[in-house]
Every structure is written in C-alpha cells, then in structure tokens.
C-alpha cells in the first residue's frame, strides 16, 4: 500500500512545474513585456517627431503668408 501511494505521489509530482521552469517562464514574460514597451516607446518617439514637423510646417506657412503680405504678393 505504501508503494502505491509513493508511485502515485511521484507520478503527480512529475507533472508539476519546477521553480526553475517557472523562473524561466517569468524571465520570458518579462522580456516580452520589455520588448513591447521598447516598441511602444519607439513608435511614440516617431509620432512626436512627426507632430513637431507638422507644427514647424504650419509655422513656416504662417511666416510665408506674412512675407507675401509684407511684399504685397498674391498667392
């Protein structure tokens, strides 16, 4: 009877994840999350740059219009 219990226990324990397996899984998950944030940061930086370029273009348009008006030029 004791042997049957030991075999059953060994069989059940054999299917459980070890601390090393869990740690490896946590490391993989942390790496994936970090990569996701890095990607989002890069995309945010690109969007910020694009918005700044648009702002600069709008300012140049205003300045160009002011120069045309000062020189009495028609658009």
N, C-alpha and C positions, 0 to 999 in steps of 0.2 A: 504494500500500500504506500509506503514512504517513497519507494522508487517511482511509482506512478505520479505522485504529487511532484517530485523533483523533475521528472520528464515534462510534465505539464507546465511547471514553472519555467523551466529552461526554454521551452517552446514559446511561451508568451513573452519572456524577456528578450528572446532573439529577435522579435519583431519590433521592439521599441527602438526609437532613435537614441543614439548616444549623445552625450554632451558635445562631443566633437562634431557630430553630424549637425546638431542644432547651431553650434557656433559657426560652422561653415555656411549654413543657410542664412544666418543673421548677417554674416560678412557679405554674402552675395546680395542680399536685400539692401544693405547699406550702400554698397557700390552702385546698385541700380538707381537708388534714390538720389545719390550724389550726381550720377550722370544725368539724371532727369533735371535736377536743379541747375547743373552746369549748362545744359542745353537751353533751359528757360532763360538763364542769365545772358547767354549769347544772343538769343532772339530779342530779348528786351533791350540790349545794347544796340542792336541793329535798328530796332524801331525808334529808339531815342535819337539815334543819328539821323534817321530819315525825317523825323519830325523837326529836328534842328535845321536840316537842309531846306525843308519846306518853309520854315519860318524865315530863313535867310533869303530865299527866293521872293517871298512876299515883301520883305523889306526892300529888296532891290527893285521890285516893281514900283513900289511907292516912290522911291528915290528917282527912278527913271521918269515917272509921271511928273514929279516936281521939277525935274530938269527940263522936260519938254515944255511945261507951262512957263517956266522962267525964260526959256528961249523963244517962246511963242511959236512952238512947232505943233503941227497937228499929228495925231496918232494915226 
